[in-house]
Amino acid sequence: MKVKYFEDTDTAYVELLDKPVFETREISENILIDVDDKGNLVSMTIEHAKENAGLWEFSYQEITHRETA
């Protein structure tokens, strides 16, 4: 996954899969998603990202599954 932020337009681009985009769908006025030919999410564009996605506070956390005995 890659996250790119364009400060000049306050736009975030989140690439989930490195696949060709078949269709772009408007989810809301400021959110667009790209899907592949099977309808799987490929990427997402968020306009006004600081306001609409709280991008001013971005973090990543990986949670591992631990089995209990």
C-alpha positions in Angstrom: 0.0 0.0 0.0 1.2 3.5 -0.9 -0.1 6.8 0.5 0.7 10.0 -1.3 -0.2 13.4 -0.1 -0.2 16.4 -2.4 0.0 19.5 -0.2 -0.7 22.0 -3.0 -4.2 20.5 -3.5 -4.7 18.9 -0.1 -5.3 15.6 -1.8 -4.5 12.1 -0.6 -4.0 9.2 -2.9 -4.1 5.7 -1.4 -3.0 2.9 -3.7 -3.9 -0.5 -2.3 -3.1 -2.7 -5.3 -0.8 -2.3 -8.3 -3.5 -3.3 -10.8 -5.1 -1.5 -13.8 -8.1 0.6 -13.0 -11.3 -0.4 -14.8 -13.6 2.2 -13.4 -13.6 5.2 -11.1 -16.6 5.7 -8.8 -17.6 8.8 -6.9 -18.4 7.8 -3.3 -19.1 11.4 -2.2 -18.2 14.9 -3.3 -14.7 14.5 -2.1 -14.0 10.8 -2.3 -13.3 8.7 -5.4 -12.5 5.0 -5.6 -10.9 3.1 -8.4 -11.8 -0.6 -9.0 -10.5 -3.3 -11.2 -12.5 -5.3 -13.7 -13.8 -7.6 -10.9 -14.9 -4.7 -8.7 -12.0 -4.9 -6.2 -10.8 -1.7 -4.7 -7.5 -0.6 -6.3 -7.1 2.9 -5.0 -8.8 5.9 -3.4 -8.5 9.7 -3.9 -9.5 12.0 -1.0 -9.9 15.7 -1.7 -9.6 18.1 1.2 -7.8 15.3 2.9 -6.9 17.1 6.1 -10.5 17.9 6.8 -12.2 14.8 5.3 -9.7 12.1 6.4 -7.9 13.6 9.4 -4.7 13.3 7.4 -3.0 15.7 9.7 -2.7 12.7 12.1 -1.6 9.7 10.0 -0.3 6.5 11.6 0.2 2.9 10.7 -0.1 0.0 13.1 0.3 -3.7 12.3 -1.5 -6.1 14.6 -0.4 -9.6 14.7 -2.6 -12.5 15.6 -1.4 -14.5 18.6 -2.9 -17.8 19.5 -3.9 -18.5 23.1 -3.1 -21.8 24.7 
